[in-house]
Amino acid sequence: MLDEAGRAPGGAGGDEPSDLLDLEVVQGDDHLPGRHANHDTSVRGRLLRMAASKHRRVACDEDLAARLRQLLSDEPDVTEKRMFGGLAFLVSGRMAVAVSGQGGLLVRVDPSSCQALLARTKARPREMRGREVAGWLRVDAADVRTKWQLLRWVDRGVGYAPSLPSKRDAP
């Protein structure tokens, strides 16, 4: 627990990871419907979550992001957006490729081509919370070292993304 100055035993500052492990999240009976029962909506709870997320954040591979920017520089309507601990590249508002916060590249592909790509390449299915995400493949950074290797995956993502419905067009 924290002492009266907001420090953990040993003198660390108030939002160090060791402090967060010792703090208890208060569970109220008046939690909002649809929220997890342990979701603390108080100011203290929000501050704890913000401090914890600061320590969980993983910087994406900035070198890979710069290489993607260079390859996508001539594509029309490309935007970047920080998502899921990484950096996503959207084409006309649709996610095409992303630099993963866990390393490597995430590529959006036609779900019907996933099995063939998995059989022919070293790519793996993308998993989120233990489940495979249809239409997404994870490519290790070692497998996109050269410009040619990266370009092949970027072309797949950029080629497939325009076939998806845009969230911009949603009502």
C-alpha positions in Angstrom: 0.0 0.0 0.0 1.0 3.6 -0.3 2.2 5.7 2.5 0.8 9.2 3.3 3.0 10.8 0.7 1.7 8.5 -2.0 4.9 6.4 -2.3 5.2 2.7 -2.3 7.4 1.1 0.4 10.9 1.7 -0.8 10.3 5.3 -1.9 9.0 4.9 -5.4 6.7 7.6 -6.9 2.9 7.4 -6.7 2.1 5.7 -10.0 4.8 3.1 -10.2 3.7 -0.4 -11.3 4.5 -1.7 -7.8 2.0 0.8 -6.3 -0.7 -0.3 -8.8 -0.3 -3.9 -7.8 -1.0 -3.1 -4.1 -4.0 -0.9 -4.7 -7.4 -2.5 -4.5 -10.2 -1.5 -7.0 -13.4 -0.8 -5.1 -16.4 -2.7 -6.4 -19.6 -0.9 -6.1 -23.2 -2.3 -6.3 -24.2 0.5 -8.6 -22.0 -0.5 -11.6 -23.3 0.4 -15.0 -25.2 -2.3 -17.0 -22.9 -4.0 -19.5 -19.8 -3.1 -17.5 -17.7 -5.7 -15.8 -18.6 -6.0 -12.2 -15.1 -4.9 -11.1 -15.1 -1.8 -13.3 -14.6 1.1 -10.9 -16.2 4.2 -12.4 -14.9 6.6 -9.7 -12.3 9.2 -10.4 -9.8 7.0 -8.4 -10.7 4.0 -10.6 -10.2 6.0 -13.8 -6.8 7.3 -12.5 -5.7 3.8 -11.6 -6.6 2.5 -15.1 -4.8 5.5 -16.7 -1.6 4.9 -14.7 -1.7 1.2 -15.4 -2.2 1.7 -19.1 0.8 4.0 -19.1 3.0 1.2 -17.9 1.5 -1.4 -20.3 1.9 0.7 -23.4 4.4 -0.8 -25.8 5.9 1.5 -28.5 5.5 0.1 -32.0 8.5 -0.5 -34.2 9.1 3.1 -35.5 11.5 1.8 -38.2 8.9 -0.4 -39.6 6.3 2.4 -39.4 8.7 4.7 -41.3 9.2 2.0 -44.0 5.4 1.7 -44.3 5.0 5.5 -44.6 7.5 5.5 -47.5 5.7 2.6 -49.3 2.3 4.2 -48.8 3.4 7.8 -49.6 1.9 7.6 -53.2 -1.4 6.0 -52.1 -4.3 8.4 -52.0 -6.2 8.9 -48.8 -3.9 7.1 -46.4 -4.2 8.0 -42.7 -2.4 6.7 -39.6 -4.1 6.0 -36.4 -2.7 4.6 -33.1 -4.8 1.5 -32.3 -4.4 -1.6 -30.2 -0.9 -0.7 -28.9 0.4 -0.2 -32.5 0.0 2.1 -35.5 -2.6 1.3 -38.1 -2.5 2.6 -41.7 -6.0 3.2 -43.2 -6.8 3.5 -46.9 -10.0 5.5 -47.5 -10.9 4.9 -43.8 -10.4 1.2 -43.9 -7.6 -0.6 -42.1 -5.1 -2.2 -44.5 -1.9 -2.8 -42.5 -0.7 -2.1 -39.0 2.6 -2.1 -37.1 1.9 -4.2 -34.1 2.7 -3.1 -30.6 3.8 -6.7 -30.1 6.2 -6.5 -33.0 5.9 -7.3 -36.6 3.1 -6.4 -39.1 -0.6 -7.0 -39.1 -2.1 -7.4 -42.6 -5.8 -7.3 -43.7 -6.5 -9.9 -46.3 -9.5 -11.6 -47.9 -10.6 -14.2 -45.4 -11.0 -16.7 -48.2 -7.3 -16.5 -49.0 -6.1 -16.9 -45.4 -5.6 -20.6 -45.5 -3.6 -20.5 -48.7 -1.4 -17.6 -47.4 -0.8 -19.5 -44.1 0.3 -22.6 -46.1 2.7 -20.6 -48.4 4.2 -18.1 -46.0 5.4 -17.8 -42.4 2.5 -15.6 -41.5 0.3 -16.7 -38.6 -3.4 -16.0 -37.8 -3.9 -12.8 -35.8 -5.3 -13.6 -32.4 -7.1 -11.3 -30.0 -8.0 -12.5 -26.5 -7.2 -16.1 -27.6 -9.4 -16.1 -30.7 -8.3 -15.9 -34.3 -9.4 -12.8 -36.1 -10.8 -13.6 -39.6 -9.1 -11.7 -42.4 -6.0 -10.7 -40.4 -2.6 -12.2 -40.5 0.5 -11.5 -38.3 3.8 -11.3 -40.0 7.0 -11.3 -37.9 9.4 -8.4 -38.3 12.1 -10.8 -39.5 9.9 -11.8 -42.4 9.5 -8.2 -43.7 13.2 -7.1 -43.5 13.6 -6.3 -47.2 11.6 -3.8 -49.1 10.3 -6.5 -51.4 9.1 -8.7 -48.5 7.3 -5.7 -47.0 5.9 -4.5 -50.3 4.3 -7.9 -51.0 2.3 -7.8 -47.7 1.5 -4.1 -48.0 0.1 -4.7 -51.5 -2.2 -7.4 -50.1 -3.6 -5.2 -47.4 -3.9 -2.1 -49.6 -5.5 -4.2 -52.4 -8.1 -5.7 -50.1 -9.0 -2.8 -47.8 -11.0 -0.9 -50.5 -13.4 -3.8 -50.9 -14.6 -3.4 -47.3 -17.5 -1.1 -46.3 -16.2 2.2 -44.9 -17.1 3.3 -41.4 -17.2 6.8 -42.9 -20.3 5.7 -45.0 -22.1 4.3 -42.0 -25.2 6.3 -40.8 
